[in-house]
Amino acid sequence: MTRRALVTGATAGIGNAFARELAKRGVDLVIVARTTERLETLAAELRSKHQVEVDVVTADLSTAAGVQAASNALTDTTRPVDLLVNNAGASLAGWFGTTDMADEDRQLDLLVRAPMHLMDAAIKSMAGRGGGQIINVSSVAAFTPRGVYSAHKAWLLNLSQWADIHYDDVNISVQALCPGFVRTEFHERGEMDVSDVPRWMWLKADYVVKTSLRDLERDKTVSIPSMRYKALAGLAQHLPRTLVTRVAKRGR
Ligand SMILES: NC(=O)c1ccc[n+]([C@@H]2O[C@H](COP(=O)([O-])OP(=O)(O)OC[C@H]3O[C@@H](n4cnc5c(N)ncnc54)[C@H](OP(=O)(O)O)[C@@H]3O)[C@@H](O)[C@H]2O)c1
């Protein structure tokens, strides 16, 4: 049973939906993001609505200090965390090869280095306590070559699949959550034009979260919310690479 969860990127979108759903289920929380005011407002709302404990950690996860602050919460033996949701993320505007490398480094730190360090802290802490659960928010973009973002998400998917098998004997489950398009602040923040994405391709964040938590209960390593995206991800793995790349050419 989950008693305390740490959710990164809880101020908006999918992370916010995770925090709300877990609090509704009576789970105490540690919520992490950069914007203190939004974190505090959410914490106050969840405490009063669901009578759960909510700790706030303001941290920029593209920095070593930010990752350390979140790691400290994961290794605090007085307030053990049973579920880590590695969710915080963003997309960089522009194609790799035209972008600033300092920005690319920050993206790599946020999408790869931060979840790697937080997973490490969680596994070391959970292994000594009889187990725990980790959800790594990847993307369906992990199944297709779509530039740096999809490469980062493929890395997270791959590591999650290995870790779920490897740490099974110490009772740690690791899930890669791979959503398609979800209505959040993500596309606007990344200056992406999504006006031509058809309506049927959009998912709601709370549906994504409920699917992920249901799949976690069923011990599914890869969670792909909705039949349509399961089919697309399956196709992407079996069609010739050149064709998939051509279809995905717009991605970055
Ligand atoms: N939306 C989609 O279509 C979609 C599809 C597949 C996968 N995903 C993945 O889902 C995850 C969540 O995205 P979302 O769609 O929910 O995006 P969102 O609505 O933009 O929310 C992103 C969250 O991450 C936090 N964040 C961003 N940069 C951060 C940093 N440097 N340090 C700490 N926190 C940071 C933001 O909070 P602050 O600004 O307060 O820091 C916010 O809480 C991401 O990993 C994304 O790649 C999204």
Ligand as a Chemical Component Dictionary entry (heavy atoms), coordinates in Angstrom:
data_LIG
# 
_chem_comp.id                   LIG 
_chem_comp.type                 NON-POLYMER 
_chem_comp.pdbx_formal_charge   0 
_chem_comp.three_letter_code    LIG 
# 
loop_
_chem_comp_atom.comp_id 
_chem_comp_atom.atom_id 
_chem_comp_atom.alt_atom_id 
_chem_comp_atom.type_symbol 
_chem_comp_atom.charge 
_chem_comp_atom.model_Cartn_x 
_chem_comp_atom.model_Cartn_y 
_chem_comp_atom.model_Cartn_z 
_chem_comp_atom.pdbx_ordinal 
LIG N1  N1  N 0  1.778  16.800 -22.528 1  
LIG C1  C1  C 0  2.113  15.833 -23.356 2  
LIG O1  O1  O 0  1.576  15.749 -24.491 3  
LIG C2  C2  C 0  3.113  14.799 -22.949 4  
LIG C3  C3  C 0  3.179  13.609 -23.690 5  
LIG C4  C4  C 0  4.084  12.623 -23.325 6  
LIG C5  C5  C 0  4.914  12.810 -22.244 7  
LIG N2  N2  N 1  4.863  13.986 -21.546 8  
LIG C6  C6  C 0  5.764  14.137 -20.404 9  
LIG O2  O2  O 0  4.982  14.322 -19.250 10 
LIG C7  C7  C 0  5.741  15.016 -18.259 11 
LIG C8  C8  C 0  4.907  16.148 -17.695 12 
LIG O3  O3  O 0  4.613  17.056 -18.728 13 
LIG P1  P1  P 0  3.273  17.893 -18.776 14 
LIG O4  O4  O 0  2.664  17.650 -20.098 15 
LIG O5  O5  O -1 2.473  17.669 -17.563 16 
LIG O6  O6  O 0  3.900  19.365 -18.807 17 
LIG P2  P2  P 0  3.517  20.734 -18.057 18 
LIG O7  O7  O 0  2.063  20.892 -17.951 19 
LIG O8  O8  O 0  4.313  21.790 -18.756 20 
LIG O9  O9  O 0  4.121  20.513 -16.586 21 
LIG C9  C9  C 0  5.495  20.360 -16.404 22 
LIG C10 C10 C 0  5.807  20.275 -14.917 23 
LIG O10 O10 O 0  7.229  20.094 -14.767 24 
LIG C11 C11 C 0  7.739  21.141 -13.929 25 
LIG N3  N3  N 0  9.080  21.485 -14.390 26 
LIG C12 C12 C 0  9.465  21.925 -15.612 27 
LIG N4  N4  N 0  10.781 22.185 -15.644 28 
LIG C13 C13 C 0  11.246 21.908 -14.394 29 
LIG C14 C14 C 0  12.518 22.004 -13.774 30 
LIG N5  N5  N 0  13.593 22.453 -14.443 31 
LIG N6  N6  N 0  12.630 21.628 -12.480 32 
LIG C15 C15 C 0  11.569 21.199 -11.779 33 
LIG N7  N7  N 0  10.330 21.093 -12.307 34 
LIG C16 C16 C 0  10.170 21.452 -13.594 35 
LIG C17 C17 C 0  6.759  22.304 -14.077 36 
LIG O11 O11 O 0  6.713  23.090 -12.912 37 
LIG P3  P3  P 0  7.479  24.489 -12.680 38 
LIG O12 O12 O 0  7.385  25.280 -13.942 39 
LIG O13 O13 O 0  6.744  25.078 -11.515 40 
LIG O14 O14 O 0  8.877  24.094 -12.335 41 
LIG C18 C18 C 0  5.440  21.546 -14.179 42 
LIG O15 O15 O 0  4.971  21.206 -12.902 43 
LIG C19 C19 C 0  7.017  15.476 -18.956 44 
LIG O16 O16 O 0  8.084  14.624 -18.593 45 
LIG C20 C20 C 0  6.699  15.343 -20.439 46 
LIG O17 O17 O 0  7.851  15.115 -21.186 47 
LIG C21 C21 C 0  3.976  14.982 -21.863 48 
# 
loop_
_chem_comp_bond.comp_id 
_chem_comp_bond.atom_id_1 
_chem_comp_bond.atom_id_2 
_chem_comp_bond.value_order 
_chem_comp_bond.pdbx_ordinal 
LIG N1  C1  SING 1  
LIG C1  O1  DOUB 2  
LIG C1  C2  SING 3  
LIG C2  C3  SING 4  
LIG C2  C21 DOUB 5  
LIG C3  C4  DOUB 6  
LIG C4  C5  SING 7  
LIG C5  N2  DOUB 8  
LIG N2  C6  SING 9  
LIG N2  C21 SING 10 
LIG C6  O2  SING 11 
LIG C6  C20 SING 12 
LIG O2  C7  SING 13 
LIG C7  C8  SING 14 
LIG C7  C19 SING 15 
LIG C8  O3  SING 16 
LIG O3  P1  SING 17 
LIG P1  O4  DOUB 18 
LIG P1  O5  SING 19 
LIG P1  O6  SING 20 
LIG O6  P2  SING 21 
LIG P2  O7  DOUB 22 
LIG P2  O8  SING 23 
LIG P2  O9  SING 24 
LIG O9  C9  SING 25 
LIG C9  C10 SING 26 
LIG C10 O10 SING 27 
LIG C10 C18 SING 28 
LIG O10 C11 SING 29 
LIG C11 N3  SING 30 
LIG C11 C17 SING 31 
LIG N3  C12 SING 32 
LIG N3  C16 SING 33 
LIG C12 N4  DOUB 34 
LIG N4  C13 SING 35 
LIG C13 C14 SING 36 
LIG C13 C16 DOUB 37 
LIG C14 N5  SING 38 
LIG C14 N6  DOUB 39 
LIG N6  C15 SING 40 
LIG C15 N7  DOUB 41 
LIG N7  C16 SING 42 
LIG C17 O11 SING 43 
LIG C17 C18 SING 44 
LIG O11 P3  SING 45 
LIG P3  O12 DOUB 46 
LIG P3  O13 SING 47 
LIG P3  O14 SING 48 
LIG C18 O15 SING 49 
LIG C19 O16 SING 50 
LIG C19 C20 SING 51 
LIG C20 O17 SING 52 
# 
